[in-house]
Amino acid sequence: ILSISVSLDIVSICKFIKMSKLIFSVLISVYYNESISYFKKSLDSILYQTLLPAEVVLVKDGILTDDLNCIVKEYSQKYPILKVISLPVNQGLGKALNEGLKHCSYDLVARMDTDDIAKPNRFEKQIRVFQEHPELDVVGAWIDEFEETTSNIISTRKLPEVHDDICQFAKKRNPFNHPCVMYKKFAVEAVGSYQDFYLLEDYYLWLRMLMAGYQGYNIQEPLLHMRAGSDMYKR
């Protein structure tokens, strides 16, 4: 029994070492209207993963409130992997992400929004897919939409799994849940990164990537809690 247990431990360690070779960045942008509580919960969900990122690139999209700046300072001091990029004026999400992408040190980049909560194994599951299928360029997942608390799930935003189905789906609707994607930086940059398309910067990006032949996949389970309801639309 002991020998079997040791063997299993060695296998697990080897798998983890193999997976950890795919180091990655997390890209996130914050602006003045964000909730302090939501922001902290989002950062905590990134920093307490079963597989941690090598860096978190946080873009301050314009001047923030004093309270938000205090949180950025607090987390920067506590977590050296946090890299803060400051923009002098608010640029909007697409332009802020483009600037942040330039500062991402690794080719794999995971997106995250400042009012969402990643499930603890989100990054581990996405990295495992890239490890097993290196031909992929974008790996998304389903998301659980919630109101007030994560235990109050009001819907699950499901998307097709494989590339051909994703392409068909993209003709009518957004084929990836933007706050829950992990993608290859070079592929995004090759099609011009995020471009000006009000409120649909990500949809426009995915269409250009798919048309250029880049490969997508959606994990068939929710890996992120996304806030829903009137507060989200106000923001």
N, C-alpha and C positions, 0 to 999 in steps of 0.2 A: 504493500500500500504506500509506503514511504517513497519507494522508487518511482511509482506512478505519479505521486504528487509532485515530486521534484521535477520529473519530466514535463508535467503540465505547466509548472511554473516557468521552466526554461523556454517552453514554446511560447508562453504568454509574453515573456520578456523579449524574446526575439521578434515577435510580431510588433510589440510596442516600439522597439528600436527601429525596425523597418519603417513603421508608420511615421515616427518622429523625424525621419530624414526629410519628409515633405514639410518643411517649415513654412509658415505663412504669416501674412499681416492681416490685421483687421482694420477696416476703413469706416470711420464714423464721423458725422458732421453735426455740430450743435449750433443753434442760433438763439437769440435773446428771448424768444417766446416759449422756450422749453420749460417744463415743470422740473423743479429741483428734485422732487421725489422720484419722478419717472427716470430722470437722468442718472441718478445714483443706482437705481435698480437695474438699469440697462448696463451700466459699467460693471456692476457686480456680477451680472450674469455672464459677461465676457471673461472676467478675471477669476471665476470659479468653475472653469470647465474641466472635464476629464482629460482634455488635451489642450494645453495652453498655446496661444499664439506667441510668435517670437517678438512681435511688436504690435502696438495698437496706435494707429495714426488717427489722431483726433483733430479735426479741422474746426477752429472757432470761426464761424461764418459771420464776420462782422463783430461789432462791439457787443459784449455780453453784459448781463446784470452782475452786480457785485456778488450776489449769492452763487450764481453759476460759476463765476471766476474763482470763487473760494473752493468750490468742488473740484474744478480743474487743477488748482494748485495742490489741494489735499491729495488727490489721486496721483498726481505727477510725482510728488514727494514719496508716496508710499509704494508706487509701482514704477520702477525704472523703465519698463517696457513701453510706457505711455509716451508717445512722441506728439507734441502739440504744435500745430501749424496755425498761425493767426492771420486772418484776412482783415484788412483795415475797414472794409465796408461789406455789408451783406451782399453776396453774389447769387444766392439761390442754390438749391441742392446740387444741380448738375455741375455748375462751375466749381462749387466747393469740393465736390468729389474729384473732379479732374485735377484740381490742385493737390488734393491729398494723395491721389494715385501716384503723382510724380515722386512723392516722398516715401512710398511703400518700397521697402528694401527687397521684398521677396516676390517671386512670380505668382504665387497663389495668394489671392486677396479675398477675404471674407467681408461681406457687407453687413452692416448693422445700423439700426436707427436708434435714436436716443430715447424713444418712448416705448420700445419693445423689450422683451425679455427672452433671451436665448435659453433653450433647454440645456441642461448640464452636459449632455453628450453630443450636442450639435456638431461641433468642430471635429470631434473624433469620427463621427459617422461620415461626414463629408470628405475628410482626408482619406478614410478607408476606401471610398469610391474612387477617388483620384489614384490611389495606390493600385487598385485592382484594374482600373481602366484609364491608363495614361493618355489615351486618345481623346478624352473628354476635355472640353474647354470651359463649360459652365455646369455647375452642379447646384441645383436648387432643392427645395423640399416643400411639403405642405406646411401651412401655418394654422394655429388655433387663434381665432379672434375672440377676445374676451372684453367684458365690461367690469370695471372696478377691481375685481380680483381674478387671478388666473384660474381659480376654481369655477368661475362663472363663464364657461365657454359658450358662446352664442352661435358659432359656426366654425367650420373647418374649410379653409380655402384649398381645395384639391386641384392638382394639375396633372396632366399626362406624364407618363414615366419616360418613354424612350424617344429618341431623336425624331423619328418620322412622325410620330403622333404629336410631338411638340411643335413641329413645323406646320402641321395642319391646324392645330389649335391656334397658333400665332396669327393666322389669317383673320381671326375674328376677335381674339382676346389676348391679353398679356400672358405669355407662356411661362413666366418665372415670377416667384414672389421675391421682389427686389430686396427686402430687408433680410432675406434668408439665403442669398446666393453666395457661392464661393466660385471665383473665376480665375482664369489665367490672365495676368496683367498684360502680357504681350498681345494676346488675342483682342482684348478690349482696346488697347492702343492702336492696333493694326487697322481697326475700322473707324478710328477717329474719336474714341472715347465717348463720354457723354456730350451730347450736342443740344443746342437750344430747341426745346420742344415742350412748352409749358405743361407741367404736371405729368408729362409722359416721356421724360428723358430716358427712363430705363426701358420702356417698351420699344422706343425708337432704336435704342442700342441693341436690344436682343434681335430685332428684325434685321438690322445690318449685319450682325454676327451670323445669324442663320443663313442669310442670303450669300454671305461670303464663304459658307461651308464649314463654319465652326460647329462643333458637336455639343449638344446639350443633354442633360439628364435630370430628372426630378426624383428624389428619394420619396417613396410612397408612405410617408408618415410625417406628422407635424414635428418640426424641430425648433419652433419659435412661437412664443405667445405675442400676438399683435393686438394692441389696443384698438377698440372699435367704439362706435357711438358718436355722439355729437361733439365731444371734446376733440376727437381726432380731426374731424372736418373743420372745426374752428381753427386748429393749428395749421 
